[in-house]
Amino acid sequence: MIVDYQKASVGYDGINILNDINFQAEKGDFIFLTGKVGSGKTSFLRTLYGMLPVTGDRTYVLDYDMQSIKRKKLPELRRRLGIIFQDFQLLPDRTVYANLEFVLKATGWKKSDIPAHITEVLTQVGLNGKEEKYPHELSGGEQQRVAIARAILNTPELIIADEPTGNLDIETSKAILEILFRLTQSGTTVIMSTHNLNLIHLVNARVFNFEDKTMTEVSNSTSESSGEDMAESHEEIESTNNDD
């Protein structure tokens, strides 16, 4: 089990945010979180990497009990996660290569192994040839691909994606979704919040809706054309790096 929350609650400073959460995520799941602004999606995601407290009968992420985890253990947990934000959070004064190199050095990679690994990961997200570009020289979609590349550098077991397509147009959003969905095929679990309900029917995913301070699993009728749409998106990623 990647995530196992049973009768869990989220809150801080006396403010109650979510109650009676029952949520399990298995290896290779793709899970969408939907709901209005302020319904608790981001707060829930923050509990998964120890930024907000959670209590309950069971509150496990990758076998760490989030109720009792020691602060010194949080870096150990986070090295097994990949986190993607809506606003990219790239280092603006460093190139694409340097942004990724910074993470690899910080996580103990050998200097000799770094160049080949960066090339491999950039190929995976369709950014060949962009290594020496700075963030401001990239489109929004390209910046988000760099953020995904950064998140998958250390082969995480769980990707936490907080509105990763929130600032992107629909076609670029579909391409980003395709990259994330492909990760599940190699066993990575992806939990992604979104306001774009057009996306949730494009892939075979579970959906949890946030409302009235709780979250409930709802059905997702994947469109018949989803396979075709994702295949077209994959072809676009493979054929060009400039159409974001």
N, C-alpha and C positions, 0 to 999 in steps of 0.2 A: 504494500500500500504506500503510495506516494504522500497523500494527505488523508488524514482521518480525523475529522471533527464530529463529535457527537454531543448534542445539547450544549453547544458552545455559545459564548456571549463575548461581545467586543465593546469596549468602552474605555474612557480615560478621563481623569480629572472630574469624576462624578457624572460624566455625560454618557448615557447609554446609547450605543449606536446600533448594535445588532443583538438579537436574542434567538435562542432555540435553533442554532445552526446545526444542521445535519448534512455533512458534505464529505464525500469520499472521492478521491481521484486515484486511478490505477495507472500503471506504466503504459505509456502510449496513448492515453486519453487526450482528446482535444476538447476543451470545455470553454464555452462562452459565458460571460457574466453580463447580463443586461439589466436595465433599470434606469430610472430618472437620475439626473444630477442630484447628489446629496443622499442617495439611497443606501450608501454604504459599500459600494463596490471597491473603491480604492482602499478604504479602511480594512476591508477583509483581506485584500491582497497584501497590505502592509503587515498583517499578522503572520503571513507565511514566511517572511524573512526577518521577523523579530523587531519591526519598527513600531508596532502597537501591541499591547497586551491582549491576550485571549484567555478565557477561563471556560471550564466545562468538564463533562465526564471524560471526554477524550479530546486532546488537542495536539495531534502528532503531525509533524512534517518531516519526511525522510527519517523516521524513527526517533526524532528529537521531540521531547515533550515541551511544547512552547510555553506551558505554564511554569515550568521549573528550569528551563534551560539557563545555564550560567552565561553571563555576558561574554566571558572569555571563549565560550563555545560558538558564539554567533558567527565569527569569521569562518570557522570550520563548516558550519551549515551553509553559509552564503557561497562558499567555493563550489558547492554542489548545485547551485542555482544559477540561472541566467535571468537578468531583470531588464526589461525594455520599457522605456518611458515615452509618453506622447511627445515630449519636447526634446527627445534625442539625448541630451546631456553629454554631448561630445566636447572634448577639449578644443576650444576654438583656435588656439595658437599652435596646434599640432596637426600634422598631416594625417590622412587616413591611416597610413602605415604606423606613424608614431602613436596614434590613439590606441591601436591594437597592441603595439609593442609594449606600451606602458603597462597594460593589463598582464601580459605574459611575463614580463620581468617581475611584476609584483607578486605573481603566483608561482615563481620559482622555476620558470622554464630556462633551459640551457640556451645561451646566446646563439649557439650554432644551429639550434633547431627552430629558432623563431622565424626566419625569413620564409622557409618552405611552408610552415604552418599558416602564416598570414596569407600567403598566396593561395593555399588550399581553401581557407575559409572565405576569402574574397571571391574565389571562383564559385563557391557554394551559393553565395548570395547575388551573383551576377555583377560583380564590380571589378572585373579584371581591368587593369590599366588605370585605376583610380588611386593607386597607392600614394602618390605624391600630391594629391589634391587636398586643399584645406576645406573644412566644413562649409565655409561661406561660398565656396566655388561649386558646391553640389546642390542639386535640387532637394526638395523635401523628401521625396521618395528615396533618393540615393543616401541621404543622411540617415534615414531610418534603416536602410540596409546595412550601413556601417554599424548602427546600434545593435542590429541583430547579429552581425558578425562578432561584435564585441561580446555579446551575451553567450554565444556558442563556442567561444575559444577553448573553454576547458570541458567541453562535452558534458553539459549539465544534465542532470536527471529531470529537472523541472524548469520550465521557462515561465516566468511571470510577466505578462505583457499588459500594461495599464494603458488602454486607449492608444495602441501603437499606430492606428490609422486615423486618429482623430483630426489631424491637420492635413490629410491627404485627399486627393480626388478619388473617385470611385475606381477608376482603372488602376491607379497606383495602389490603392487599398487592396484590390484583388490580387495584385502581384505580391504584396507583402504577406497577405493571408496564405497564398500558395507556398511561399518559403516556409512559413511557420508550420503549415500543415504537413509538409514533407518531413519535418523533423520528427513528427510522431511516428512515421513509418520506420524509423530506426530506434524507436522505444522511448524517446523523450516525451514527457508529459507537458502539454501547453495549456495554461489557464490565461484567457484573454478577455479583458473587459472591452465593451464596445457600445456605442450608441447607434451604430450603423446596422439596422436590422436587415438591410439588404445583403449583408455578408453572411449571416448565420445560416442561410439556406444553401450556401455554395459548397459546404463541406459536411461530411458525416461527423457531427459533433454533438456533444451534450450541451444543454442550455440551462442555466440557472438564472431566474429573475429575482431581483431585489425589490421588495415592496413592504411597507409597514414594519420596518426594522427586522426583517428576516429574509431568507432566501429560499426559493422553492424551485425544484427541477421541473421544467416544462418540456413538452414534446417539441421536436425539431423535425419538420417535414422537409428533408433535404430535396432540393429540386432535381428533377430528372436530368437537367442539363448541367448539373454541377461538375460531373466528370469532364465534360467537354470544355466548360469554362476554365477549370483548373489546368487542363492540358494546354489550352491556348495561352494561359498565363505563363505556364512553364516554358513554352516555346519562345515567348517574348523575352523572358529572363535569359534564356540560353543564347538568343540571337543578337541581343543588343544591351548595352549598358547605359543608353542615353535617352530612353523614352519615359522618364519619370516626370 
